[in-house]
């Protein structure tokens, strides 16, 4: 098991149980305690965990946004499966708003070349989509968030409100029954709320690791989206919540 996969598993262990010791992680992964300490040190430097005496605990801040590069490699296969399922929901000729983030980039890779109009809220996704002339790409006016390359600000909201889109493909940093879909960055959350308003249909693209979590700023309630596309690793508890709150769920 490489370091990236091992660190993913450490984060999952902490999310599920709240704490893990170096000795337990060493035995679980069959690696030295020094290797586990190095993993925890790297995760702590990224703000994802807190070092404790003899182990680690999850970061308690709901406003901390992990680096894009780390999110890209986290649950990458699940994001690709979600993107493939969402491609099947898109009809040629439609107008879309596409969110940013690592899941949004995976979706852009599946949609490039489709005969659709996409207003993307992220420059990474825009670059991918613009590789084929068949796909018409719109970029709203606004301010670029350094590192994320998402487009935010009142100018974005003004631009979006001038149009009516068929579908908003929305990502989220976290989701749970009480807080709904939430986002680390409040400006991103505000832009997504406007995208919801101006779209006839909203598809949430959220992998199972995000459920049971809560970020800083609310986007909307679970019931405010028309379709959720997630992966099959979603727990029974969260599946039951979604069966009540969400109109339709596809497990990719």
N, C-alpha and C positions, 0 to 999 in steps of 0.2 A: 504494500500500500504506500503510495507516494504521500508527500507532505500535504499537498492540497486536499486530497481525499481525507486524510487523517484529520486535518483541521476542520473540515466540513462536519465530520462525525463528532468531533469534540463540541462544536457549536450545537449540534443536534442533542447531544447528551445533556448539555447545560440547559437548553430550552426545555427538555422533557423533565429533568430532575432538579434543576436549580443549582447544582453544585457537583463537582467531580474532583477526586483526589488524583494526584500525580501517580501514586502507586496503582490505583485502579485503572487509570488510562494506560499505564505502561503494560499492565497485564492484559488488558483488552486488545491492544494493538500489537502485542508481542514486540515491543521496542524498549529501549533503555529509558530510564527516568530522565536522563539528560536530553534525549530526543523530545520527550513530552514537554519538558521545561522550555525547550527552544520553540516548540509549537505554541505554547501558551504565551511566551514572550512576544511572538509575532502577532498573535491575535490581540494581545493587550495593547501593543503599539498601534494597532489599527482601531482601537477603541471598542472592540467587539466583546472582550471579556475583562473581568477584574481579577487580578491575582489575589489569592487568599493564602493563608498559612497552609502549605501542603497541597494546594490545588488551585481551582479557579471557579468563578461564578459569572453568570451572564451580566453584561453591562445593563445597568438599570435605567439609563437615559433613553427616553423615547424620541428624543430629538436628534440623536446621533445618526448620521447617514454613512454607512460603510462605503469605502471607495468603490468606484465603478468597476475597476479591474477585479476586485474580490467578488463582487456580486455577479460578474460575468461568468466566473468559473463555478459559482455556487449553484447546484442543482441545474447544471447546464443541459443535461439530457431531458429532464422534465420540461424545461423551457422550450426545447426544440419540439417535443411532442405536443405541447400546448399550441405552439405556433402552427404546426401542421394541421391541427384540428380547426384552428381559427381560419386558416386559408380556405377550408371547405365551407365556411359560413359567408364568404365574400363572393358577390356576384359581379361579373364584368359590367362595367358602366356605372357602378356605384360611386358615391362620394363618401370618403372616410376621414375621420380624425384618428391619427395614430399617436399614442403616447410614447414617451421615451423610456429610458432605463434599459437594463440588460434584456428583459423580456420583450420590450418594444423593438429592440434591435433584432432579436431572433425572429419576430413576426415580420419585420421589414425584409429580411432575407428570404422569407417564403412568398412575399407579395410582389417582389420586384419582377417586372415583366408582365404583370397583370394589367389589363386595360381598365384601369380605375383612376380616380382622382384622389390623392391622399394629401391631406393637410397634416403635416407632421410637426410635433412639438419638440423635436430633438434633431440636432444637426447630424448626428451619427446616422440616424434612420434616414434622413433626407439624402445623405451621400449614397447610401445603399440603394435606395429607391430610384435615384436619378441615373443609375447605371444603364437603364433600359428606357428608350424613348416611348415605349408603349404605356408606361406609367407616368401620369401627370402628377407633378409634385408641387404642392403649395407650402410656403414657409411664412408664417405670420410675423408681423413686426413685433419687436420686443427686445428684452435684454437676455444675453447669453449667460447662463450660470457656468462659471469656470469649473472645469473638471467634469461636470455632468453633461454639458452642452445642451441642456434643455433650455427652452425659450419661455421666459416668464415676464410678468409685468402687465400693467393696465392696457398697453398697446395690443398685446396678444388677445386679451379679452374683447377689446373693441373690434379687432379683426374677425374673431370667431362669430361675434354677434351679427355680423353683416351677412352671414350665410346660414343655410339649413342643410345639415348633412344627413346622409342615410344612417351611418353607423359611427359610433365612437368606440374604438378599441382601447380600453382603459387598463392600465397596470396599477398596482398598489404596493406599498411597502409592507403592509400588515392588514389583517382582517380578523375580526371576532364578532360574536353575536351582539355584544352591547355597544361597541364603538363603531361597528361597521367597517368600511374600508378607510384606512388611514395612510398618511404620507409623512415622511420625515420633514420635508420642507414645506412651509406654509404657503409659499408662492406657487409651488407646483400644485398643491391641493386646491388653491383658488382657481387656477387655470383649468383643472380637471372638472371642477364644479360647473364652470361655464360651458365646457365641452359637452357635459351631460345635458345642459339646458337646450343646446342648439342641435342636438342629434335625435333622430327619430327612434333609434335603437342603441343601447349600450351593451357591449360585451366586455366583461371583466376577465382579464387574463392574469391569473394569480396562482402560483404553484403552491403545493400543500404546505411547504415549510412556513408560509406567511400566516397560516391560520392559527388562531389562539394567541397571536401577537398583537401589539398595539403600538402605533407610532404617534407622532406629535399632533398632527392636524387632520381632522376628519375630512374625507371627501364626500361620503354619502353613506346611507344605511345599506345593509346587505340586500334589502328588498328593492332598492332603487335601480338595480341593473336588470336587464331583460334576460341575460344569459351569462353564466359563469363557466369558463373553461379552466379546469384544473387537472391535476394528475391523480393517478389511482392510489397514491400513498396517503391520501387524506384519511384521517382517523374516523372511526365510526361516530364518535361524539360530534365532530364537526360536520360530518355527512348528515346527521340527523338535524342539526341546526339549519343547514342549508336547505334541506327538503321542505322546511316550514317557511323560511324567509325568502328564498330565491325562486323565481318563476321557472327557470330551467337550468340544469347543470349538465355539462358534458365532461366525462372523465377521460382524458386523453391517454 
